[in-house]
């Protein structure tokens, strides 16, 4: 696939795509799509399909969901459900992706799957209008609220630099495994919302983060000892401006991408590079990614990883 055709493929017909910068050296997806014989990869990047189709391709290349979920596990799936917006706005994780992940958790033997987020807008409207509550319940998951402090449990974060403890939702604390399912979008404070920023939906006191160096606290909370078994970045629709809530459809580009990895630093690095194909966002500005690498939570050096790239 040459660069011209690749860039055409990520543009949204009918949407505003102001400029695509020359980020070829940065983006893992502008490289040739090569196939290898390995069954498992450090990171899989998929482009060009519907959310559920891309996930099926990605998880297969990661060795299948049974590599991550065991029979009898209680699993928490944590999407972004922070905003009272429809799926077309890209403010929340795509409901079709959430439903497919839940289905595959049950197929792998999970005894229960719980879904939640700590929304910024009124939680009932977020759960409903994002389409996630209906999709999750249809797939067999239990959808739980997160709007009261009583749902959260105090945990220690000894490796954190600015954040040494936090109250984390019981759905995470009490789970056997959890899967982090953010969407990729612009954010006024953190610059980008991806896997690490999605952690702010599992904590109670987000005000502390904003008062004590947001970029460092985002990295710190990711040092909580119960790490997600998978980080699945929904880049089907990318909110390129006016994030994290968005104002109009012109904020959104239909990019049809998905990234999956156990390495939260690597997957956010790859997703940030992909974001640069629709709007310039130097990764140096997304400081929590480098901060997390400094804490030993993963690597930004994608060249050191075994990566599978799939074009549908």
ZIVENHU-V604444 format. One record per helix or strand of 2 or more residues. SS is the DSSP state (H for helix, E for strand). FROM is the first residue (numbers start at 1). LEN is the number of residues. If there is no record, write none. Layout:
BEGIN
ss=SS from=FROM len=LEN
ss=SS from=FROM len=LEN
END
This chain:
BEGIN
ss=H from=3 len=8
ss=H from=28 len=3
ss=E from=43 len=5
ss=H from=51 len=11
ss=H from=65 len=3
ss=E from=74 len=6
ss=H from=87 len=3
ss=H from=95 len=13
ss=E from=112 len=4
ss=H from=123 len=7
ss=H from=132 len=7
ss=E from=142 len=2
ss=H from=149 len=3
ss=E from=152 len=5
ss=E from=165 len=5
ss=H from=170 len=4
ss=E from=177 len=5
ss=E from=183 len=5
ss=E from=191 len=3
ss=H from=197 len=5
ss=H from=206 len=6
ss=H from=214 len=8
ss=E from=230 len=10
ss=H from=249 len=3
ss=E from=252 len=10
ss=H from=264 len=12
ss=H from=283 len=3
ss=H from=287 len=8
ss=H from=302 len=3
ss=E from=307 len=5
END
